[in-house]
Amino acid sequence: MTVIDPDTQAAWVPEAEADDADDMPLSTRLSIADTLTLGNAICGFMAVYFTTTGVLIPHLTGNEDGGMARHSAASAVILMLLASVFDLFDGLVARKLRSSAMGAELDNLSDLISFGLAPAYFVVVWGMVADDAHQKVSAVAAVVVLLAVVLRLARFSCVPMRDGIFQGMPSPFGALTVVSIVLLELPFVPTLLAIVGVAWLMVSRVEYPKPRGRLAVAMLSWIVLSMGLLAAWAFDAPGGELLLQTGCALQVVLGAVIPLFATARRVNTFRDNRREARAAQLP
């Protein structure tokens, strides 16, 4: 309660409320999980930074260096991968320890930076530097990716789902699939269609399992392996480009196969339920 002193016209705050405000510094309001979430946001911002300074600006100024562009692109993607590691562990830590009241909001905002803005910006820059790309069309594709992540995160906050299930491709997985499509260096039209397809999967109703237990370990192992492939490509190691292309192709294949398995499982479940219902109706 706030009281106005008629003599001074100044607001007077009860001593108990003032003490409570002083006893809650920022350090006590941020949990360990929140700190990991902020690391996610930092990685997303730095991915944009490396994409700009190492790929876009040299292209615009005519000071292109293939090695520098390769290093910067690899650094940007590695940072997105690292952001997904932070995103994986902040949830695990929050369940084991605790999360602050703003943990969910921090998570959504950080995901928007790392898995919405960063990959969309990567697509925009690709449209500007690639030989056969069309800048305006690729910008539209980037907007589609960004809006898909925004809608997916908003739906995640509003729509309750069964435990252990995501509805729509998770934004970290979608972001890494979009980047993998770009790194494959396919012709413009197939690349564009694949990017829009991933955006559609993120807002679809296809169910994806949450990364817990063995699946979380498998996901972490895949991320570490992807970082190694990117490093080999960046430093022009023997066979590095082939390894990167193989890793990107596997990422895209996973992005296409998982929805097929999920759809097949839903169809089988629907058929089983219909059989059970018919059997129950029989005399």
N, C-alpha and C positions, 0 to 999 in steps of 0.2 A: 504494500500500500504506500502511496506517495502523498504527503501532506504539504500544503502550501502555508507557510508562515505569513500571517497577514501583515506583520510589521516589515518584513524584508522582501515579501513576494518571491521568496526563493523556495525551491522544492527541497523538502526534507525527506530523506530516505531513512527508514528505521535502521537502527544499528545492526540488527540481525541480518537484514537483506544486504547491507553493505559488506558485512563480513563474509556472507555466502559468495558474493561476487568476487571478493578478493581471494577467497580460498579456492577458486576454480581457474587457475591459469591455463593457457593453451596446452601446456605439456600434459596436463591430466585429462584433457578432453580428447586428445589424439591417442588412439591405441596403437599397438604394434602393427595390427592389420591395416590401420589407416596410413601408417608410414609406408608400408609396402604399396598401397594404392597410389600414394603420391609419387613413388618411384615409377609406377606405371605411367603416370601423366608426364613425368620428366622425360622418360624414354620416347614417348610419342612426339613431344616437342623437339627433342634433339634429332629425331628421324627427319622431321620437316627441315630442320636446320641443315643437316648434311645433304639432303636432296637439293636444297636451294644453293648452298655455297659450292658444292662439289660437282653438281650436274647442270643446274639451270643457269647460274651466273656465267660459268665458263662458256656455255653454249651461246648466250646472248652477247657476250663480249668478244666472241671469236677466239678465245684462248683455250680451246678444247684440248684436253689431254686424255686420251683413252684410258690410261692407267689411273689417273686421278678420278675420272668419272666412275670407273669400276670400283675403286676403293670407297668412294662416297656412297654409291648405290648399295654396295654390300654393307657398309656401316649403317645406313638407314634401315635396311631390312633386318640386320642383326638387332638393332635397337627395338624394332617392332616385336621380334622374337623375345627379347628380354622383357619387354612390356607384358607379353603373354605369360612369361614365367611369374612376374609380379602378380598378375591377375589370377594365376592359378594358386599361388601361395597365400594371397591375402584372404581368400575364402577359407582355406584350410586353417590358417592361424586364427581367423575370427571364430571358427567353430570350436577350436581347441581352447582358446583363451577368452577373448572378449572383443567386441567391436563397439565403437562409440555410436551415439545416436545419429551421427551424420555419415556413418560408414557406407550405407547403401547409396546415398547421394554422391559421395566422393567416388565410389566405384563407377557409377554411371558416367559422371563427368570425365573421369580419367579414361574410361573405355571410349568415349566419344572422341577424345584427342588421339589416342594411340591406334584405335581400330576403325575410326571414321575419318577424321581429318587427315591423318598421316597417309593411309593408303589412297584416299581420294586425291590428295596432292601429288602422290607418286604417279597416279594415272594422268593427271594434268601435265606434269613435266614430261612424261613419256610421249604425250601427244605433241609436245613442242620440239623434242629432240630427235624423235624417231624419223627415219627417212620417208616411210610410206604412211605415216600417221596424219590425221587431220585434226588440227588443234581445237577447233570449235566442237567437233563431234566428240572428241575425247573429253573435253570439258563437261559436256552433257553427261557422258558416262560416269565421270567423277562425281557429279552432282547426284546421280542416281545411287551410287555407292554410299555417299554421305547420308542421303535421306533414308536409305534402307537401314543404316546403322542407327540413325535417330529414331526411326519408327520401331525398330526391334528393341532398343533399350527402353523406350517408353512403354511398349507392350509388356516387356519383362517386369516393369515396375507395377503395372496395373492389373495384369491378368494372372490369376493363380494357376499354377500347373502342378501336376503330380510330382511327388518327391523323386529326385534323380533324373528328371527329364527337362530338356529345353525345348521350346517351340520355335522352330526356325533355326537355321545355321547359327551357332554362336559367333558373335562379332569377331573375337580373336581368330577363329578358324577361317571366317570369311575374309578377313583382312589379309591373312597370309596366303589364302588361295588367290585373291586378286593380284597380289604382288607376284606370286609364282607365275600367273598367266602372263604378266608383263615381261618377266625375266625370260620366259620361253622364247621370246622374239618371233612369234608367229606372225603371219600376215595380219594386216590391220583389222579386216572385217571379222575373221574368227576370234581374234583377241577381244574385240569390242563385244561380240555376242556372248563370249564366255564371261566377261566381266558383268554384263547385265544379268546373265543367268545366275551368277553368284549372289548378286544383289537381290534377285527374286527369291532365292533360297533363304536368305536371311529374314525376309518378311513372310515366308511361307508358314504353313502349319505342320511341316515335316518335323517329327520328333527326333531329337538328338540326345544321347545319354550324357549326363554330367560327368566330367572327368574326376572320378573318385576311385580309390583303391588301385587296382592294377591298371585301369584305364588312365589314371593320372600319371602313374609311373611310365606307361607307354608314351603318353603325350610328352612328358618331360624329356624322355630319351630321344624322341623324334625332334624336338626343338634343339637339343644339344647337337644332334647329328646335322641338322640344317645349318646351325651356326658354323660347324666345321666345314661343310660344303661351301658356304659363302666365303669363309676365310680362304679356303683353297683357291676359289675363283678370283678373289680380290688380289691375292699375291701371285696370280698366274702360275700356280703349281701345275706340274705335268698332269694332264687329264682333268684339271680343275673345272674347266668349262663343261666338259662332258658330265662330270659328277653333279654339277649344279643343275644342268638341264634334266638329268635323271631325277634329282630330288624334287625339282619343280613339277615335273611330270607326275611323280608319285603323289604330290600334294593335290594336284588337280584331279587325279584319278580318285583319290580318297574323297574329295569334295563331291564327285559325281556318283560314287558307289554307295556311300553312306545313305543318301536319300532313297536310293533304290531298295536297299535292304530294309530301311525304315518303312517304306511304303508297302513292301511285300509282307512285312510283319503285321502291319495294320490290316491288310487284306486277309491274311490268314486268321487273325484274331476275329475279324468280322464274320468270316465263314464259320469258324468254330462256334461263335455265339449263336449264329442262325441255326446250326445243326442242333445245338443244345436246346434252343427254343422249340424247334420242331419236335425233338424227341420228348420234350416235356409235355407237348400238346397231344401226343399219341396216347390212346387208352391203354 
